[in-house]
Amino acid sequence: MKRREFLIGGGVVFAAGIFTYEALSRSQDVKDDRPRKPLPADFDRPALKAIAYGMSAPNPHNTQAWKFKLVSDTEFLLFVDPDRMLRATDPPARQVHIGCGCFLGVMAAGMSSLGYRAAIDILPQGGYGLEGAGVRPVASVRLEQTMDVKVDSLAAQIPRRRTNRMGYRDDRVSREEFQRMVSTVVPTVCTIGLVDEPKVLSEHMEIHQQAMAVESKTYKAYEESRIWFRENDRRIAEQRDGINLPAGGTTGITKFVAERMLKGLDPKDWHKPSMIDQHLSGYRKKIMTARAIVQFVTPDNTQRDWIATGIDYARFQLAAAAAGYYLHPMSQVLQEYPEMETLRVGYEALNGIRSPSKMQMVVRIGKAEEPFESYRREVKDLMIG
């Protein structure tokens, strides 16, 4: 057995013993005094405050595929950044538009706490194809400051909102808690459903495990993850985007060892079957702790539905945070690339989804340790003009 496979496989405890605590501490010591996410208070203009709020939103692979153009101090346009789209796993750009909706949902909630109503016009120049991404706006936003603006009850949860990919505790969300969350969200387009019956849930989770296997063993899809992977603390802090070990729930000594195995992110190592098997084994251990999943279904599957789904999802995540729960998206099975089609069609049939309806997202929900706080880029780096 090769040393690399031994360390990542059964020998983590042994391997960790050869490293000193001092070395482990140094590996995590990255000096960066900047906050991990933009702070609205650091900006004078309302439009920039709004952008800072929205940029803390969840988004696929943390690509932050957003661009902004200021129209005035209280108006701006939101665009997709075509250079940050996930073309292998998200060919129609459905998920990246959900991420734009997440931005809008968090932004509007945050600005209410400053006394602003966010007037959002989705697709103000109409829908567009892939060639229109970054050319036509996803939305225009106008901020209106009035005395009758009611502070959104979810605004206080924005600093606490985090995606949690760790193993979950055995706490089960009750039907009553779930309904309170949905009532707080006031969904714009989605039907939000809970799957928590143990036998049914077990069947679902096996399918989600299979979907991750399909993604991991499809070269182009998994290569996309490698490109967006930040392999150590320094790269995470420098790049301030993408996916990484701690955000995936890998921490402590296991993280320390894995960082050294992934150093350089050699494609041959990344796609090695033994490495993929280790990844899938760890993924199974985490997702099988789920005691419930939440599904977001729309009656149609238009670009406007995608954006509205993001608004609903972002608000649901804030409502879950208020109730002490975390979410973890598991939408691999819903992706529209050829290798996933058989599994996706089967999962839609299992859930009674018939065209034109579409399941837009599926996430597990539960309680766990506080997860890693992801970084966001600087507002100035996302501005057009």
N, C-alpha and C positions, 0 to 999 in steps of 0.2 A: 504493500500500500504506500502511495506517495505521501510525503510529509504534509503537503497542502491538504489532501483529502483527510488525512488522519486528524489534523488540527481542527478542521471544521466539522468532522464527523463525530467520533466518539471521544476524542482526546482533548476537549476544550479545558477541562479542569486540570489535567496534567500539564498542558501547554502553558496555561496561565501561570502555573507555579514558577516558571523560569523568568517571569517578568517581575520587576520590583514594583512596589506600590508607588515609588517615586516616579518611575517611568510611566505608569498608568496615569498618574496625575498630570504629568507633562503632556501626555497625548491629548488631554482634554482642556489644556490651558491655552485658550485663544483670547488674546487681548483685543477687545472691540467694545468701546464704550457706547456705541450707538445702540438705541433700542432695537429690538428685533423687528419691530413693525413701525411704520410711520405713525407719529403722534399728531392728531388733529390740532392740539394746542400749539404746535410748532409753526403753524401757518396762520397768516392774517386773513387771506382771502377766503370767503366761504366755500368757493368751488374747490380750492385745494384742501380745505378741511374735510370736505365731503369725499374727495378722492382718497385721502388718508384713511378715513373710516372704512371705505369700501374695500381697500386693498388688504384688509385683514381677513377677507372672506375666504372660504374654502374654494379650491379650484383644482382641476385634474392635474395630477403629477406636480402640483405647485409650479406650473410653468408661468403663471401670472400673465396669461396671454391677453393682456389689456393694454390699450393705448388711449390717450386722452388728448383732446384739443380744447383749450379754453376759448369760450366765446365772449365771456365777460367775467367779472368777479363772482357772479352768481349763476353762470351757465357754462356747461361743458358738454362735449360729445364723447361717447364711449365707442371705441372700435375694438375689433379683434386684432391681435398682433399676429399676422400670418406666419412670422418666423418662429412662433412658439406654439404652433398647432401640433397635435399628435396625429400625424397623417397615417401612421400604420395601424393604430388601434382605434382611431376615431375618424374614419374616412369622410363621413358627411359633416364633420365638425359639430356634431350634436352636443357632445360633452363640453366642448370649449364654450359653446353658447350657454349651456347650463351654468358654467363658471362665471360667465358675464352676468347672468341673472343673479347669482349669489352675490356678486359685487353690488348690484343694485339693491338687493334686499337688505344687506348689512348697512350700506351707505344711508338708505332712507331711515332706518331705525336709529342710526347714530346721530344723524342731523336733527332728528326730532328733539334730542336732548339739548340741543343748542337753540331751539326755538324756530327751526326751519322745516317747512314742508317741502319735500322733494317731488316736484311735478315731473313724472317720467313719461316720455313718449317713446314707446318701443318701436324699432324699425321706422324711424321718421321718413326715410326715403324709400321704404318698401323692403321686402325680402330680397335676398341675393344668393347666388351660388358661390362656390369656393373662390371663383375669380374676384368676387366682390368683397371678400374678407380683407379688412383694413382699408377699404375704399369707401364703402357705405357704412354709416354708423349703426351700431347695435341699438343705441338709444341716445336720446338727448335728455338732459337733466336741467331743470330750472329750479333754483332754490328760492322759496318765498318765505320771508320772515313776517309772521303775523302774531297777534296776541292770542289767537285761539288755537294755536298748535298744541296738541296734546302729546306729551312725552310718551313714546312707545315703551310699553313695559319691558320689552326685550332688549332695549338699548343698553341696560346695565350689564347684560351678559356678554357683550362684545369682547371685552378684554379676557373673559374666561373661556370663550369658545375655542375648542381645540378638537381636531379629529384624533381618535384614539384607536390605534391598531394593535394594542396589547391584548393579552388575555383578560377576559372579563370575570368578575366575581359572580357568585350564584344568585345575585339579586335579580328578581324578575320584575319588569315593569308591569304594573297592573293595568287592566283595561280602563279603569277610572283615570289613572295617571295619564295614560296614552290619550284618552279623549280630551282631557284638559289641555294637553299640549296642542292637539289639533285645533281646539277651539281658540287657543291663543294665536295660532298661526293665521287663522282666517284664510285658507288657501284660495289663491286666485284662479287656479286651473286644475290642480291635482286632486285626485282621490287618494288619500293617504291611508294605507291599511296595515294592520298588524298581523303577523304570523307568529303564533306562540304555542300552538299545540305540539307537544314533544315529538310525536311520530312524524307529523307533517314537516316540522322544522328540520328534523334529521334528514329527511329526503332532500329538502332544499339545500342544506349545507353540503351534502355530498355533491350536488350539482355545482355549487359555487367552488368547491375544491377542484372539480374537473375543469371548470372554466379557467381557473388560475393555471392549471396544468397545460391547457391548450395555449394560453398566452405565453407561458414560459418556454414552451417547446416550439413555438412559431418564431423563427429567427427574426424576422422583421419587427414583430411586436415586442419581443423581449430585448432586441437591440435598442429600441426606443427607450426602454427603461434604463439601459446601460448609459445611454447618452445623457439622460437627465439625472443620473445618480451622482451624488456628491459623497466621496468615499471616506472622508474624515472631517473632524471638527473644523479644521482650517479651511478646507474647501467649502464647507457648509456656510461658514461666516463670510468668506470672500464672495461667493457666488450669490448667496441670499435667495436661492430658488431651488427647484428640483426636489428629488426624493433622497432619503438617506437612511442609515441604520437606526438612529434613535427615533426618527419619526415613524419607522416601521415597527417599533416596539423592541428593538434590540439594544440593550444597555449594559453597563458595567463591564466586567471582564470579558464576557462573550463578545461585546461590541469591540473591545480593544483587540482581541485576537482576530476577529473578522476583518477589521480595518487593515491589518497587515496582510491578510490573505487576498484582499481586494485591491491592494496598492497598485496603482497604475491602470486599473480597470482593463486589463488585457481582454479583448473579445474572446480569445480562445478559452481563457479561464471562465469568463462570464457564462458562456454557452456550454461549458463542459457538462455532460449528463450528471455526473456525481454532484456538481455544484447546484444544479437545478433541483436535483432530488433533495438536497439539504434544505434549499429554499422552500420547497413544497412541504416538506416535513414540518418545518417551523411554522409555516402558514396554517397548516391543518391544526396544530396544537392551539393556535390563537383563535381561529374562527370557530372551532368546535366548542369553545366555552360559551358561545352565544345561547341565550335563553329566549331570544325573540329577534325578528327582523322586521323592518318597516319598508313598505313598497310605495313608490310614487307613480301613479298611472294617470295619463292624460287621455281624453276622448279622441284626440287627433294627434298628429305627429308633425306639426309645422315648426318652422323656425321660431315663430312667436311662442309656441308651446314650450320649446326648449328653454327659452329665456325665462318664461313665467315659472317653469319648473324650478329653475335656480333660485328665484325669489322665494318660492314656497319652501324649498329645501333649506335655504339659509335661515329662514325664520323658524323652521322646525328644529334645526340644530340649536338655535338660541333658546327655544322653549325647552328642549331636552336639557340643556345646560342649567337652566333655572331650576329644573326638577332634580338635578344631580346626576344626570345620565350623559354618557358619551355616545357618539355615533362613529361608525366605520363603513364607508362606502365599499360595496362589493359588486360593482357594476360590470365586471369583466364579461359575465354571461350575456349582457345586453348589447355588447359592442357589435358593430356591423361589418367586420371584415370576413372574408370567405371562410377561413379556418374555424371561425366561431359559429357559423350559420346553423349547423345541425343542432348544436347545444342550445343556441338562442331560440330557435323555433320550438324546440321541445320544451324549454322553460316557459315560453309564452303560452304554449298549449296547456301545460300543467296549471297555469294560473288563469286560464280562461280568457287570455288576451287575444282579441281578434282585430285585424285591421279595420278601420284606421286607428284604433286605440293603440297605445304604446306604453309599456312599462319603461319609464325614463330612468329610474334609480331604484336600487335596493341597498339597504344598509343594515348592519346589525346594531343593536342598541343595548347598552348595559352600563354597569358601574365598574370602575377600575382605578388603579393608581393614576395620579396626575401624569399626563404624557408630556413628551417633548414639545416645546413651543417652536413652531416653524418660523423661519425668517421671511421677510418680504424685501423687495428692492426699494430703492429710493424713489420717491414720487417724481423727481426731476428726470429720472431715466425713462419714464413712461410717457413723457409729454411729447406731443407733436408741435413743432414750431416754437 
